[in-house]
Amino acid sequence: MVKNKNSELKSKLTNREEYISLLKIIKNKLHKLAYWDAQDIAQGGDKIHDYQEFGHMFIADVMLLIDDQLMYLKKQVNDYLLHYNYGNRNNDCEKSYVLYMEKRSLISI
């Protein structure tokens, strides 16, 4: 969702205010997921622990991307810097997502 909205912003199909609003909504949902919902997963050995840890790492990377985007938007930096930072943070998100999915495939939830 963030990736799509960022592309829309880059293509001038959405404005910064809509992008900020979406980022804030997603940040709140991720915070709940990372700090409340994930705690409901029963502890069941290394596989569950790794799944939970890599899930937290992925969520943390996405939250960092969102926090950075909100900070740059608040400072009203130019579009190049905003999109450059997004690209770097998004790469981190994609890497942690792959690791998370690898661990997820090892267990059945």
N, C-alpha and C positions, 0 to 999 in steps of 0.2 A: 504494500500500500504506500509506504514512504517512497519507495523507488518510483512508482507510477506518478505520484504527486510531484516528486522532484523533477521528473521528465517533463511534466506539464508546466512546471515553473520555468524550466529551461527553455521550453518551446513557447513560453508566454501564453499558455492556455489557462493558467491560473495565476492568481496574484499572491504576494507574500503573506497577506493577512489570512487567506484560506490555508496556505501551507503551514503557517504558525498554529492555526487552530487545530488542524489535523495532527501535527506533531504533539501538541499538548494532550490531546485525547489519547493518542497511542502511548505516550509516556505514562499516563495514569494507569492504563490497562496493563502495561508491562510491569509497572511497579507492583501492582496487585499480584500478577502472575509470579513474579520473581520472589516476592517476600511473603506471600500467603498461600496461594494455590499450590506452589511447588512443595510446600511443607507437608501437604496432604499425602504425598507419595510415600507409601510404606517403605521403611528401610529394609532392604533385603539383600545385603551382600554387595560385593564389588560392582556387579553389573548395574544394579539400581543406583549405587553411589556415583558411578561414572556417568550414568545417564543424567542424573540430577546435576552433577557438577558441570558437565558440558552444556546442559540446558541453561544453567545460570550464566555460564560464560557467553553463550549466544545472546541471551537477554541483556547482559551487561554491555556487550558490543553495540547492540541496537540502541540501548539507552544512551550510550556515549555519542553515537551518531546524532541522535535527536537533540541531546544537550548542546552539542557543538553547533548544530544547525540553528537552534533557537538563539544561542549566543551571537552567532554571526548575523542572524536576521535582526536581532535587537540592536546590534551595532551598525546596522545598515551597510554592511560591507558590499563591495561590488559583486556582481554576479559571478565573475570568474573565480574569485576566492571562495565563494559559497559553494559552487559546483565542484571545484577542485577538492575542497575539504570533504564534500559528500562522497566523491569517488574514492578517496583514501579510506574513509571510515566504512564505506560500503564493502570494500575489499575485505576488511577485517570481519565484517558481519558474515559475508559469504563463506569465509574460511571456517569460522566457528560454527556456522550452520552445518557445513559438511561433517565436521567432527561430531557434532550433536547427533546428526542423522546416522552416522556410523555406529555410535553407541546405542542409539534407539533401536537399530535393527537387530541388536544382540539380545534384546529382551522382548517380552510380549506384555504389553500393558493393556 
